[in-house]
Structures are given as C-alpha cells and as structure tokens.
Amino acid sequence: MVETFGEGAFDGYLDLNQEPWTQHRDDGLLIWAGTEHEDLYCWRTEDDDPDRWPVVVRSFDGEDVPFACRTAEFVCRILTEPHHRFTMARYFDTHWFMNYRESV
C-alpha cells in the first residue's frame, strides 16, 4: 500500500507509516498506521511469515481488536463499510489520500 500511495493519510485521518515502526512492542505488535484519535493499527507478528500477520487495532483505551484479514482488505473495509467498528465511511462521502511528500 505504501509503495502505491506513499507516506500520507487516508482522509487526513488514517496515517500510513512509510516504514512500520521498527521497534516491536513487548506484546508482539508492529505498528503500521495510526489515527488522530490515538488508535494504533498494528500487525501481530507471532508468525514467521509476514504475509500471515493479522491486523490488530489497539484502541485509544488499550483494547486490542483483532481482524482476520490482510492490511489492504482492512483499509478497504474501513473506507467503505459504514457499520465496521473502525469505519471512516460514516464520516466521509468521498475518500482521498493526502500525500505528505511532494512529487519530484
């Protein structure tokens, strides 16, 4: 996703990290994005194969919410499904990506 979009944010809300935070948290989570509401979007890194790392949202109140899907599917769902727990579809009629770096 970052190769396609670059460093930036969907709807000025969901910030993609250009490189996931390289320091694993003690609980095995690797953060790949975050929101202005301090939710952390992570991978649970227990499997040796990164393609099998599930998405976990660490909510601002410390609750871990796991999702059995890959990152691109998760982002697509929060952009389009109005009843998803972490939806952005209820708040934005049209979605955009704000690139933090100017094209050269």
PEBELTA-V670672 format. One line per field, one symbol per residue. psi: psi as a letter, one per 40 degrees, with the letter a starting at -180 (. if undefined). A space follows every 50 residues. Layout:
BEGIN
psi: ???
END
This chain:
BEGIN
psi: dddddahahhfedhhhhdhihehhideeihheiiieefihhiihfdidhd eehihhhhideehhhihgiiddddddddddheeidfiedeehdiiihhhe hii.
END
